[in-house]
């Protein structure tokens, strides 16, 4: 009996504890609701951290579905498969040097049937049809060096693709298939894109044809070191190997970019070429097979805060003229080193890399107007643009300098080469274009195409620097050259003979 009373008492205590706990919970919930009502009355918007930040309402009541868009534009996107013939290495890691024809004949017979044979190297990419004549836009690197190009449509039909034209500097190419009345993608206006706009990428990542991914425009005007005309759209729509050359669509089904590059170590970071840049090149590529660009003839550099202060500028906008090429349109128009180009045909130069892009968009022979700051005063300059290829050759000939003392011929570096090789605008060196046969420089290992950065620790920026330093080196003295070769820098030394 006593035991039963103890059990009943324990049960009553436990039940009482549960009731107290429920009551406390209800009270806390009521208090929190009361506080919520106190701070945010019904229909009010919660306060933001800054009075200047206002909430943005989504139009349409929510996120858009892209299923209709994907179905509509899908037939315009193609799978591009390329085959390139490459030479296979000789078995056992041996390599042939081909210096003695008799030795080469022996080598061929010894390894007959097994090397060095050609083997096919396959790669995949994407593209999109731009008109009903079967012209397709893609990346230049997708079809570069290809011996065979196969294009597959959404209905699995396959066609042989032929290269119509390509431009490695912007990584744009046009190919053609022999068919008519195919679905094609309308080209939009990439200048109208805003950061935060929804975009959709379609392509063949890892060979998985017609994969659709979506995201937003993360940034515009990105410079990633891909070339002299970097002006990329950054997006977080997933882009992977195989997407190269595929389209980036806006919600209206218009192509606004050509998917081109990714950051291998990052996620959600992809880059696309603005379609407005491609639209300017397509007619030339179809008609001429290449792009003829205009040339201004200046070497430019970025304006740092320190440089801006030294020039008395209130901001860092513009392109600082670091060099003017002899015989160039810039020299004929009277541009000088130290000039700061602020506008190009009334278009503002915000970053220095804006200038090459704007020049490249203009036709050869067009007269353009520059606004320039010189010694703190604004000046207008009229310049008639010439052809880049001819201008670069002219600059190369006019800036080539020889030196019998060191046995080298060098020339100034063009602005495009400075960008392509990621050289410093301030300390970029000169290009070695010739080496005297039998000279000490040749014996030390200097090669044509090397970038000469310094001689005996004296920095070289232009060919005249090299000539002046070389003349001062006496016979028998040691010469130490600091060179850039591909992605490495090296020293070589020899005694001047």
N, C-alpha and C positions, 0 to 999 in steps of 0.2 A: 504493500500500500504506500509505504514511504517512498519507495522507488518510483511509483507511478506519479506521485505528487511532484517529484523533482523533474520528471520528464515534461509534465504539463507546464510547470513553471518556466523551464528552458524554452519551450515552444512559444510561450507568451512573450518572453523577452525578445526572441528572434523576430516575431511578428511586429512587435513595437518598433524594433530597429528599422525594419523595411518601411514601415509607415513614415517614420521620421525622415528617412532618406528620400522618399518620394516627395514629401512636402518641401524639403530643401531644394530639390531639383526644380520643382515647379516654381518656387520663389525666385531662384536664380534666373530661370528662363524668362519669368515675367519681368524681372529687373532689366535683363538685357534687351527685351522687347521695348520696355519703357524708355530705356536710353536711346534705342534706335529711333523710336518715334520722336524723342526729344530733339535729336540731331537732324534727322531726315524725315520731314513730314511727307505725307502721301503726295506723290506727283512731283516731289522735288528731286533735283539731280544732286548726288553727293558732291561735296566740295572737292576741288582739285588742288594740287600743291602750289600752283601758281595762278594768279588771277588772269594771266595772259593766255593760259592753256584752256581751250574749250573742247568739250566732247564732240566727236564727229559721228553723225548717224550714217549707217550703211544704207545706200539706196537699194530699193528692191526688197527690203526686209530681211536680207541675209546674204550668205555667200552664194555666188552663182554656180550653177551646174554647167560643166563644160562638155557634157555628153553630145549635145547637138552640134556644137562647134567641132569637136573631134571627128564626128561622123562626116561633117561637111568638108573639112579640109584634108581628111585622111588620104583620098585618092591623088592629091597633088604632091605627096611626099614619096620619094623613091629610095630604094636601097641600092647603093653603089658598091660593087665588088671589083677590086683591081688586082691584077697579076703583074708582078715585076720579075724579070729574070735577073738573078744575081749569081755570081760565081761562087761555087762551093770550094771550101778550103781543102787542100791536099791532105789525105789521111796522115795521122800521126803528128799533126801539128806542124808539118814542114811547110815552108813557104818558098815560092820561087821568086827570084829577083829579076829574071829576064835580061841580064846584062850580056850574056854570052849566048848567041843563037845556037851554037853547037850543044851547049849545056841544056838549053831549053828543049831541043829535039830529043836529047837523051831522057830528060825528065818526062816528056810527053809519052815516050814509048814505055818507060819504066812503070808509069802509073796509068797506062792506057786503059780506058774503060772505067776509071774510078776518080779521076780528078785532073785539073780543076774543072769540073763540069758545071753547067748552068742548072740551077734549080729554081722553080717558081716560088716566089714569095707573095702571099696573098694578104690583103687587108680589106677592111670594110669601112664604109662611111655612109653618109646620107646626102640628100639633095632634094630640090623641089622644082617642079615644072613651072616656068614663068610665062609661057604662051602656048597656044595650041599647035605650034609648029614643032614642038618637041624639044625646045631649048630648056636646059636645066642649069640652075645655079648651084654651086657647091664651093667647098674650100679648095684652094690650090694644092694644099698639102695632101688632100685626099687622092688626087689624080697625078701628082708629080712623079715623073719617071715611069708611069705605068705603061706596060706593053699591051695590055688588054684591059678593057673596061666593060663590065656587064651591069646593066641597069634593070632592076626588077620593080614592077609596079605593084599596086595593092592587089590586083587580080592575078598575081603570080606570073604575068607575061614578062618575058625577058627580052632585052634588046642589047645590041652592041652599041656602046657609047663612044663617040669620037670627040676629042678635045677641039673646041672651037677657038678658045683663047684663055690665057691665064695671066694673073698679075701677082707675083710672089710678094710684093711689098705690102699689099693689103690682104693677101691670102684669099683671093677671089678667083674663081674659074667658071667658065661656061662650057658645058658639053652638050651634045645633041644626039637624039635617038631618031630613027627613021619611022616616024608615025605621025598621024594627023588627028586633029579633033580630040585631044586628050584634056582632061581636067587640069586647070592651072591655077596657081595661087595669086591673088591680087596683091600688089605691093603697096604697103601703107606709107605713112610719114613718121619716121622714127624721131624727128624733131619734136613731135607733139607728145611723145612719151613723157610721163611724169614718174618720179620715184614713188613707188607704192602702187602703181598700176598693175593689174593682173595680166600675166602673160602665160602662154602655153607653148611648150617645146614638143616637137614630134621628130622622132628619128629612130635609129637602129642601134641602141647601145648594146655592146657585146654581141652583136648579131641578132638581137631580139627585135625583129622588124616591127615597125609602126608602134613604138612605145610612146605613150603620151604622159608627160609630166607637166605640172603647173606650179606657179609661184608668182612672185611679184618682181618688179624692177627694183633692184637693191640700190643701184647707183648708175650714173651716166658719166661719160667722158673719162672712163678709166684708162690709165696708161700702165701697161703691164710689161713693157719691154719687148713686145713682139715685133716691132718695126717702127719706122719713122712716122707712120700715120695712125698710131694708136689712138682710138677714140671709142672704147668698148662700152657696151651696155652690160652691166653686171646684174645677174639674176640668181635667185635661189631655186628656180625650177631645175630639177635634177638633170645634169648634163654629164654624160659618161663617154668613154672611148666608143666610137661608132656613131655618136651624135654629130660629129664634125660635118659641117655642110648642111645640116638640117635647118628648118625654119623655126623662128620664134614668132608666134602669132599674138596679136592683141585680141580682145574679146569680140571684135568685129570680123574676125577671120582674115585679117590682113597681115602680111609678113612685115614685121618691124625689125627683124634682125636675122643674121646668119650665125648659128651656134658654132663656136670655133675653139674655145679653149676652156680648160678647167684648172683649178689648183689641186694638184695631186694629193697634197697633205691636208686639204680642207674639205668640208662638206657644205653643200648649199652655196657654193661659190662658182658660178659659171660665167662665161663671157661670150658676147655675141657682137658681130660687126653690125653697126647701124645700117639698115637697108638703104637709107638715103645716100650713103657712101657707095654702095654697090650699084644703085640705080644710075649714078653718074658714069660708072665704068662699063656697064653692060653693052651699050651701043658700040663703044670702041672695041670691046672684046669680040663682039659678033662680026663687026665690019673689018677690023684690022688684025685681030688675033692678039693684040697687045695694047698696052696703055701708054699713050704719049702725054707726058705731064709738063706743066709749065714750071719755069725755073726763075727764082728771084736772084739767087747768087749771094746769099749771106750766111755766115755761121752765127748761130744764136745761142744764148744760154739763159737759164732761169734767173730771175731777179730774186735774190735772197733778201731777208730783212736788213742785213748789213749793207748790201749793195743799194737797196732802196734808200736807206738812210744817207749813204754817201752821195747819192745823186739828188738828194733833197726831195724824194718822193713821199707821198702820204700813204701809198700802198705798194704792193709788189706786182701789180698788173702790168702786162706787156711782155715783149720779147727784146732782150738786150742784144744788140749787134756786136758780136765779138770779132768778126772778120768780114771783109768784103772781098769777093773774088774778082781778080783782074778781068776786065772785059765783060763782066756780068751786067745784067739789067740794073742791078742795084748801084754799081759803080757809075754807070752812064747817067743814072738819075741823081747822083750826088750823095747817096747814103754814105755814112761814115761810121767807123767803129765808135762805140759809146752812145750811138743813137738808140733810143728806146721806141720801138714800134708799138703804138697803142691801139690803132684800128687799121683794118684792112678792108677797103671798100665799105666803110661805115660799120663793119662788124668788129666788135670789141675783141681784143686779144687779152684774155684773162690769164692764161698760162702760156709759157713760151712755146709749148708743143702745138698750140692752136694755129700758129702761123703756117708751118709746113702743110697742115691739112687744108687750110683755106687756099693756099697757093695751088696745091695739087688739084683742087676742084675747078680751077679756072682754065679756059682754053689758051693754047699758045698764041701769042700775038695780041692778047687783050691788054688794054691800058687800065691800070687800077690806081686807086688813090690811097696813099698811106698818110696817117697822122703820126708824126714823130715828135718825140721830145728831145731837144738838143740844147744842152746847157740850160735846162730849166724852162726853155721857151718852146711852145708848140709850133710845128711847121708842117705844111702839107707838101707831099712829094708825089708826083705822077711817075709811074713806072710801067714800061711795056714789057710784059713777060716774054721770055724766050723758051725754047725747048730744053727740057732738063738734060736729056742725053747728050745733045750737042754742047750745052753749057758746061756739063761736067768734064767732057773731053777737052774743051777749051781751057777750063780751069786747071786740069791736070797738066796740059802742055805748058801753060804759063807759069805754073808753080814748081815744075820739075827742076831740080838742082843736082849737079854732079860734083863729086869731090875726088880728085886724083889721089889726094893724100890717103883717104880711107878706102877707096875703091867701091864706093856706094853711090847709087842714084836714088834720090828720095823725092817725094812730092807731098803737098799738103793734103790733109784729109778733108773730104767733103762733109757737109752737115749730115747728109743721109748716112754716111759711114759711121760718123760719131754716134748716131742713134742706133744703128744696126749692131755695132760692136760694144754698145754700152760703155763708151769712153767718157771720161770727164770732160765737160765743155771747156774747163779752164786749162787742163793739162792733158792733152789728147795725143800728142806725138805726131809723127809723119810716117808715111807708108814707104817701105823699101821697094822700089820698082826695078832696080837693076843692081847686079854685083859684078865687078870686074873679074874676069876669069884669071885664076892663079893668084888672086890677091890674098892678103892675110885675113881679110874679112870673110872671104869664101871658105878658107881653111878652118876658121873658127866656128863655122856652122850657121852663119847668117843666111836667111832664106828670103826669096822674093815674097812679098806679102806680109812680112813681119812689120809690126808697128814699133818704130824707134821712139822710145819715151825719153831717154836721157843718154848723154855722152859724158863719161867721167863725172857723174852726178849732177851735170848741168841739164836742166829740163829743156826739152825740144818741143816747141809748139807749131812752128812753121818751118818750111824748107830753108828760109834764110837764116834761122837760128842755127841749123845744122852746119850750113856753109861757113858761118862765122866761127863756130867752135872748132870745126875740123881744120881750118887754116892755122889755128894757133897751136896745134899739136905738133911737136917737133919729131923728126925722125928718130927712131929708137925708143921713143916713149911708149908706155903701156896705154892702150885704149880700152876702156871698159864700156860696153854698151848694155843698156837696160832695155829689153825688148818685150813686147806682148805678142804671143803666138797662140792663136785660138783662145782658149779660156785660161791660159797660164801666162805668167810672166817669168822671164829668165834673164840671166846675165851671161854675156860672152866677153872674152878678153883676148887681145892680141897685141903684138908690138908693131907700131907703125913702121913700115919699111921705106 
